[in-house]
Amino acid sequence: MSLTGSFDRTLSSEDVLRRRSSLLQRLHIDGILLLLLLLLATGSLFVLYSASGKNVDLLMKQASSFGIGLVAMVVIAQFEPRFMARWVPLGYLCGVGLLVVVDVMGHNAMGATRWINIPGVIRFQPSEFMKILMPATMAWYLSKRTLPPSLKHVSVSLGLIVTPFVLILLQPDLGTSLLILASGAFVLFMAGLQWRWIAGAVAAVAPIAVAMWFFVMHDYQKRRVLTFMNPESDPLGAGWNIIQSKAAIGSGGVFGKGWLLGTQSHLDFLPESHTDFIIAVLAEEFGLIGVCLLLLLYSLLIARGLVITVQAQTLFGKLLAGGLTMTFFVYVFINIGMVSGLLPVVGVPLPFISYGGTSLITLLSSFGILMSIHTHRKWIAQA
């Protein structure tokens, strides 16, 4: 009787797992991605509460953005990739149009014009949407051409990339413009770009960088680069941010000082502690262990995205999934690199951890696209 009962319970638990898996598939939700995103969301709220100085209102706004983002993710996951592809050109045109509106009559804050503000209704940053629209546009365009792309198609692709890049650079927002540039370049690379053209692009980096230094970059952006090379040259001015950030990271040690016990952020030594430099707060309070756990979650998300890319059944799906995944990787790499002093400070928030509603909703929407590419592939295979 006991063996039979145990066998029945085993079957019952397996049936429950199958039903849950079947439910997620019907909802076009990838369980692995959902679990990882929920773990990041939960952990980020704890870090943000401390980094914001126990600001409950800010915490509730972030939690609300998570909720809206999750709803957007689930809704987007319901649409088949081929349906999305039909609307990509219109989305790109609308995105570029909004960037033009920002440059003409956008809302100015902290010396930059990056937002569209409708008083009493909404305030959002259109450049965030281009992080999805740019790789989607490139995937749509290149998937309809013979690959590897010809010189003509590469030229058109570069035009599609450079247009939003320049508009965002004018805001000015160097960090986001570089992310947009990278998101488009990744798709172009995955489309089979010839190595001689890649070598030419690498060779052109130096003269382009020199031209940007003299004709494009603002004085504060130049100071950031000079500070990156030698932060101690102006410890109380331009070098303050990175010096305090590295002090916070180093003071956390292996196990950290404990939640809410960080001194650099709570004594206001660390600037932008709830946005760009939030990982310094995490490192100070949770130490090397906390940072490694965060990097593990990021690595698993990226690995899952690459698996979805490999398993995608259409060229559009492969290019889009790969572009979104690699853009997410660059997002993480740039923020951690600049906060730890390995890269110049360019104002890129840490995905899912830094405070920011538009960025959060955009990120979750991009994972909704990944889920759509993966789960609709399964549906097609089963049908």
N, C-alpha and C positions, 0 to 999 in steps of 0.2 A: 504493500500500500504506500509506503513512504517513497519507494523508488518511482512508482507511478505518479504520485503527487508531485515529486520533484521534476519528473519529465514534463508533466502538464504545466508546471510553473515556468519551465524553460521555454516551452512552446509559446506560452502566453507572453513572456517578455520579448521573444523574437517577433511575435505578431505585432506587439506594440511598436517595436522599432521599425518594422516594415510599414505600418500605418503612418507613423510620423514621417518616414522618408517619402512615402507616397503623397502625403499632404504637402510637404515642401516642394515636391516635384510639380504637383498640380498648381501650386502658387508661384512656380518658376523661381524658387528661392534656393540658393546653394547653401546648404547647412553649414559647411566649413567656413565660408566667408561670413555668414551671419554670426556664428559663434565668435570668431575673431574680432569682428566689428563691435559686438556687444561687450566683449572683454575690454577693448580699447576705450569704449564709451564710459564704462563704469570707472576704470582707473583714471581716466582724464578728468572726471568731475572731482575726484579727491584731490588731484594735483592742482586743478584750477581754483578750488576753494582756498587752498593755502596760498597759491601764487597771487590771488586777487586780494589778499588781506581779509579773508573770511567774508567776502562780499556776496551775500545771498542773492541779491537781485541779479548780479552778473551771472551767478551760477544757474539761476532759473532760466535766464535768457539762453544760456548755452544748452541746457537740458531741453528747452523748447525747440531749439535749432536741431538738436539730435532727433527729436520726435518728428519734426517736419521732414528732415533728411531721410529718416527711415521710411516714412510714408512715400516720399518721392522715389526712393530706391525700389520699394515693392511695386509701385505703379509702373515705373519704367521697365521693370523686369517682365511685365506682362506682355510687352510689345515685342514682336519678332524683329530680329536684326534687319531683315529686308524691308520691313515697314519703316524702321528708323532711317534707313538709307535714303528713302524717298524724300524725307524732310530735311536731310542734312544741308543741302544747298541753301534752302530758305533760312535755316537756323544760322548758317554762317553769315549770310547777308544781314540778318537781324542783329547778330553779334557785332559785326563791323559797324553797323549803323548806330548801335548804342555806344560804341567806343567814340565815334565821331561826336555824338551828343555830349559825352563826358568832356571831350576836349573843348567843345564850344561853350557849354553852359553847365558843367558838372559842379558838384558840391566840393568845396575846398576844405580840407582838414589837415592840420600839421604841415602846411606848406605844399601839399600835394592835392591834385584834383583827380580823384579816382572813383568817386561815387555819384550816383544819381539819387537825389533826395526829393521825394514827394512828401511834403509836410503832412504829418498826421496819418500817413498811409504806409510808406515803406522807404527804406534807404538801402541800396544794394550796390555792389561793385561789379559792373559788367565784365571786367577783365577776367573774373573768376570763371565765368561761363565759357570763355574761350579755351580753358584748359580741357574741356570736353569737346567743344566744337572744332578746335583745330585738328586733333588727331582723327576725329570723325570725318571731317572734310577731306583730309588727305587720304584716308582709307576709302572713302566713297569715290574720289577722283581716280586713284591709282588702281582700284579693283576693276574699273571699267576699261583699263588699258592693257596692252601687251607688256608683260614684264620679262626682263628688267626694263625700266622706263627709258625711253629715248631722250635725247637732249631737249627736244621740244617739250615733252611731258615733265622733265625735270625743271625746265625754266618756268612752266606754268605753276608747278608745285611750289617753287621758291617764291613766286609772286603771291600765291595764296598764304604763304607763311609770313613773308615780310610785311604785308599790309597791316595785320593786327599787331605785329611786333613793333612797328614804328609808332602806331597810334598809342600803344600802351607805354612805350618809351617816352612819349611826349607828356605823359601825365604829371610828373615822371614816376615810373615804377620799373626800375631796372630788373629787380628780382623776378617779378611776374612776366615781364617781356622775355627774359631768358628762358623761363619755363615754357612759354608758348613756343618759342623758337625750338627748344629741345623736343617738345611733344610732336611737332611737325617733322623735325629731322629724323626722329626715331622711326616714324612710319615710312618715310622715304628710304631710309637705310634698309628696313625689313623688306621693302619692295624689290630689293636686289640691285641697289645702286652700285655702279661699277667702281672698282677699287681705285682706278686712276682719278675718278672724280672725287672720291673720298680723300685721296692724297692731296689733290688740289685744294680742297676745302680746308684741310689741316694746314697746308702751307699758307693759306690766305688769312689764317687766324691772326698772325702777328701784325701785318699791315692794317687789318680791320681794327684790331685793338688800339693801335696807335692813332688811327683816324677817329675812333670813338673818344679817345682821351682828349684830343685837341678840339673836336668839333661837336661832340654829342654830350659827353658827361658833364654834369653840373659840378660846382665846386665841392659840395658836400659829398658827392660820390667819389671825387678824386681824393678827398681827405680820408674816406673809408679805405681806399686801396693803400694809401700811404700809411695809414694806421695799422692795417693788416701786416705790412712789412716790418713795422717797428712800433708796437702799441705804447712802449715806454717813452716815446718821443714827446707825447702829450698826455701824461697820465691823468690829468684833471680835466681834460677836454675831450678830444676825439677818441683817445685811447681808453677812456673811462669804462665804456660799456664792456669791451672785450676783457679788460683786466679784471673787473668785478665778476664777469661771467666765469672766467677760468678759476678765480678764487673760490666761487661757490661750488663749482664742479670738484675741485681738488679737496675742499674742506669736508665733503661728504664721505670720503674714504670708501671702504668696502660696503658697510652696512648703513651708512647715512646717519643723520642726527635725529631722525624720527619725524613723523608727520606733524606739521605745524610748528616745528622747532628750528626751521632754517633761519639763520641770522641775516644773510645777505639780502634776501627778499623782504623779510618782515621789518628790517631796519632801513629799508629803502636805499640800500646800496646798489641793488641790481635793477637797472631800468627795464621797462617793457617786460616785467617778469611774468605777466599773464598772457603775453602774445609771442613775440619772436624769441625771447630768451627763457621760455618756460621749462625747457629741458634742464637748464642750470638749476632751477628750483627742485626738479625731480631728483637730479643727481645729488644735491646737497642734503635732501631729506631722506632719500631712499638709497643713496650710495651707488656703488658699482653694480650691486645686485639688481636694483630697480632699473637702471639703464639697460642692463643686459636683458632683463625680462621684456622691456619695451622693444628693444631691437629684435628679440625673438619673435614677438607678435608681428612686427613689421616684415621680418624675413618670411614668416609663414604666409602673410598676405601676398607678398610679391611672388613667392613660390606657387601659390594657388593661382594667381593671375597668369603665370607662365604656363601652368598646366592647362588652363582654359584656352590659352593661345594655341598651344600645340594641338589640342583636341577639337578646335573650331573646324567646322565643315565647309565654310565658305571663305573666300579670299578676303572679303570685306570684314568678316568676323575676326579672322586671324590678325589682319593689320590693325584693326581698331583695338582688340584686346591687348595686343602687344604694345601698342602706343600708349594706352592708358596705364598699363602696368609699369612700363619703363618711366613714364612721367611721374608716377607715384614714387618710384625709387629715387628719381632726381630730386623731388620735393623733399624727401627725408634726408637725402645726402647733403643737400645745400644747407638746410637749417642746422643740422648737427655739425657740419663742417664750419659754418660761420660762428656758431656759439662757442665751439671749442678752439677757435683761432686758426683752423686749417684753411679757411676761405675768408675772403672779405665779407663784411656785413652788407647784405643786399635786401634785407627786409622780407624774408620768406618765412611764414609761420610754420610750426610743426604740425603735420597732418593729424587731425582728430584730437590733438592735445591743446594747441593754442586756442585762445578765445577768438571767435569770428564766425558769425552766422552764415554768410554767403559762402565762405570757403568750405564750411562743414557740409552744407547742403549739396554743394557741387561735388565734393568728394564722395558722398554717399550715393549721389546720382550716378557717378562713374562706376561704382561697384554694382549698381542696379543694371547697368549696361553689360558688365561682365557676366552677371547672373543670367541675363537674357540670352547672351551668346551661348552660354554653357547649357542651360536647361532646355532651351528650344532645340539645341543639337540632340539632346537625349530624346525629346519628343519626336523629332523627325526619325531617329533611329528606330524607335519603338513602333512608329506607325508603319 
